[in-house]
Amino acid sequence: MMHTLLQIIDSTQPLGPQTALQQTAVPATSEMTLFDLLMAGGPVMIPILICSVVAVYIIIERLIAINKLSKDPSNFMNNIRDYITSGNIDAAKALCKNTNNPVARMIEKGISRLGKPLPDIEKAIENVGNIEVVKMERGLSALATCASAAPMLGFLGTVTGMVRAFYDMNMEYQRTHESINIGVLSSGMYEAMVTTVAGLVVGIIALVCYNILSAMIKKVIFKMESSSIEFLDLLEEPVK
């Protein structure tokens, strides 16, 4: 069947010392660099590359930030318990100020409200916790946008590449009224395939990293909730 197909293709080529396909064949020794491949993707590659840069920046920045926030100093809550039960409120406040994580900031707010009704203290701690969660989630919406937009841009490049290929094919036929040279289709096909691959790669990486960051934030939130409950229980102990 392949032999028959080659005969059909050869019969459509104009007679001459070389066929059109042979004339446009790329030498076996030629190599396409990554830059050449990206350039073949056409103008749609520009927003895809922008998405990739934004996604990489957010991923690295959030990984570093959340990793720092997730580290609890050893015996933090035990020291807070000792200071509170002994009445050393100033030492408890100083410990919270010298500890850079969401749990410490929540406990510091609770300590600053000591003497007020327990629901007011709980509400103050909850408000600080909400603010800390918003800070941790900063940039994740942009990362999610990149994860969903990059594949769509890749599909857009596929459509524009195919439109370009058929347009070039039509223009070539109107100019020569002969069978279409495969070289006429190559640029449009490159644009279609390269943008699709690039968009999917950027989208998959952004989506996976988004889920990883979300899981890391959930772990920090769990620590915040457990520490706030432990602190509120500590305040209730003298009442019991």
TAJO-V481676 format. One line per field, one symbol per residue. phi: phi as a letter, one per 30 degrees, with the letter a starting at -180 (. if undefined). psi: psi as a letter, one per 30 degrees, with the letter a starting at -180 (. if undefined). A space follows every 10 residues. Layout:
phi=???
psi=???
This chain:
phi=.ddddddddd dddddldbdd dddcddeddd bcdddddddd didddddddd eddddddddd dddddddddd dcddhddddd ddddddiddd ddddddddcc addddddddd ddcejceedd dddddddddd ddddddddjd dddddddcde dddddddddd dddddddddd dddddchbdd ddddddddde dddddddddd dddddddddd dddddddddd dddddddddd ddddddeddd
psi=eeeeeeeeee ffkkklfkle eefgkkkffk kkleeeeeef fafffefeee eeeeeeeeee eeeeeeeeff kkkkheeeee eeeeffgiee eeeeeeefji leeeeeeeee efgkflkeee eeeeeeeeee eeeeeegkfe eeeeeeeeee eeeeeeeeee eeeeeeeeee eeefefhlkk kffefeeeee eeeeeeeeee eeeeeeeeee eeeeeeeeee eeeeeeeeee eeeeffefe.
